[in-house]
Amino acid sequence: MRRAAVAMGLVLALGLSGVARAGPSTDDLGKCLVKSTTPGDRDSLMTWLFMAISAHPSVKAMANVTPAQRDDADRQIAVVVQRLLTQDCRSQTVDAIRNDGMGAIQGSFTVLGQVAMGGLMQDPAVSGQIQGMAKYLDVQKFTALLTDIGQAPPPAKK
């Protein structure tokens, strides 16, 4: 039961949901988590986030992920999370929970999750795919929107 509660808390924390209360201790823990993750840890986190997102019914049919791959991703991220909280950032974890409550874990992992998502978005293949939707946008509507808020639209590309 305790393991399930911890796992659910981490899922919620890594789900990038908003933070109700973040104090300096939570900020310090978030910074430690980011600083203490290796490129391999970030890859594991990105893989795990993808696996979690791909379980949603709206996209599940598009992702060919086996149960063994899901289990492997769970195992890898559990090792990373455990190491971060109980070793690398132990003192910051203790301080954050003491000062900000259990929500500190969620707040600090939100920061780490944002870094991992940023890593995904910075990949040229991913950013190229995201930019693909731009060809379907109505530039005039966005120019009008910018004008309404007092911003000059960017110059047209030649």
C-alpha positions in Angstrom: 0.0 0.0 0.0 2.8 2.4 0.9 4.6 1.7 -2.3 1.4 2.4 -4.3 1.0 5.7 -2.5 4.6 6.7 -3.2 4.2 5.7 -6.9 0.9 7.6 -7.2 2.6 10.7 -5.7 5.4 10.5 -8.2 3.0 10.1 -11.1 1.2 13.2 -9.9 4.4 15.0 -9.4 5.9 14.1 -12.7 2.6 14.9 -14.4 3.6 18.6 -14.5 0.5 19.7 -12.7 0.5 23.0 -11.0 2.1 23.5 -7.6 -0.1 24.7 -4.8 2.6 25.9 -2.5 6.3 26.2 -3.3 8.7 27.7 -0.9 12.5 28.2 -1.0 13.1 24.7 0.2 11.0 23.3 -2.6 12.9 25.5 -5.1 16.2 24.2 -3.7 15.1 20.6 -4.1 14.0 21.3 -7.7 17.4 22.8 -8.4 19.2 19.9 -6.8 17.1 17.4 -8.9 18.0 19.2 -12.1 21.6 19.5 -11.2 21.9 15.9 -10.1 20.4 14.3 -13.1 22.7 12.9 -15.8 21.9 12.9 -19.5 21.0 9.2 -19.1 18.6 10.1 -16.2 16.9 12.7 -18.4 16.6 10.1 -21.2 15.0 7.7 -18.8 12.6 10.4 -17.6 11.7 11.4 -21.2 11.1 7.7 -22.0 9.0 7.2 -18.9 6.9 10.4 -19.6 6.3 9.2 -23.1 5.3 5.8 -21.9 2.9 7.4 -19.4 1.4 9.7 -22.0 1.1 6.9 -24.6 -1.2 5.0 -22.2 -3.9 7.7 -22.7 -6.8 6.3 -24.8 -6.6 9.2 -27.3 -3.1 8.3 -28.4 -2.6 4.6 -27.3 -3.3 3.3 -30.8 -0.4 5.4 -32.2 2.2 4.1 -29.8 3.5 0.6 -30.2 4.7 0.1 -26.7 4.9 -3.4 -25.2 4.2 -4.2 -21.6 7.8 -5.2 -21.2 9.0 -1.8 -22.4 6.6 -0.1 -20.0 7.9 -2.2 -17.1 11.5 -1.4 -18.1 10.8 2.3 -18.2 9.1 2.1 -14.8 12.1 0.2 -13.4 14.6 2.7 -14.8 12.8 5.8 -13.5 12.3 4.2 -10.1 16.0 3.8 -9.8 16.6 7.5 -10.8 13.9 8.9 -8.5 15.0 6.8 -5.5 18.6 7.9 -6.0 17.7 11.5 -6.4 15.5 11.7 -3.3 17.3 9.4 -0.9 20.9 10.0 -1.9 21.8 12.9 -4.2 19.3 15.4 -2.8 18.5 13.8 0.5 19.1 16.9 2.7 17.1 19.1 0.3 14.3 16.5 0.3 14.2 16.5 4.1 14.2 20.3 4.3 11.6 20.7 1.6 9.1 18.2 3.2 9.7 19.7 6.6 9.2 23.2 5.5 6.7 22.9 2.6 5.0 19.5 3.2 4.6 16.6 0.9 3.6 18.9 -1.9 7.3 19.9 -2.1 8.0 16.6 -3.9 5.4 17.4 -6.5 6.7 21.0 -6.9 10.3 19.9 -7.3 9.6 17.1 -9.8 7.5 19.6 -11.8 10.7 21.5 -12.4 12.5 18.4 -13.4 9.6 17.3 -15.6 9.7 20.7 -17.3 13.4 20.3 -18.0 12.8 16.8 -19.4 10.0 18.1 -21.7 12.3 20.9 -22.7 14.8 18.3 -23.8 12.2 16.7 -25.9 11.2 19.9 -27.5 14.8 20.9 -28.3 15.3 17.9 -30.4 15.3 19.0 -34.1 13.0 16.2 -35.2 10.5 17.0 -32.4 10.6 20.8 -32.9 10.3 20.3 -36.7 7.2 18.2 -36.2 5.7 20.8 -33.8 6.4 23.6 -36.3 4.6 21.6 -39.0 1.3 22.9 -37.7 2.3 26.5 -38.5 1.5 26.0 -42.1 -2.2 25.7 -41.1 -2.4 28.9 -39.1 -4.1 32.0 -40.4 -1.4 34.7 -40.0 -3.9 37.5 -40.4 -5.8 36.4 -37.3 -2.6 36.3 -35.3 -1.6 39.7 -36.6 -4.9 41.1 -35.5 -4.5 39.5 -32.1 -1.1 41.1 -31.7 -2.4 44.4 -32.8 -5.2 44.2 -30.3 -2.8 43.7 -27.4 -0.5 46.5 -28.6 2.3 44.3 -30.0 3.9 44.8 -33.3 3.6 41.6 -35.4 7.0 40.1 -36.4 8.2 41.1 -39.9 7.2 38.8 -42.7 9.8 36.3 -43.8 11.1 36.8 -47.3 
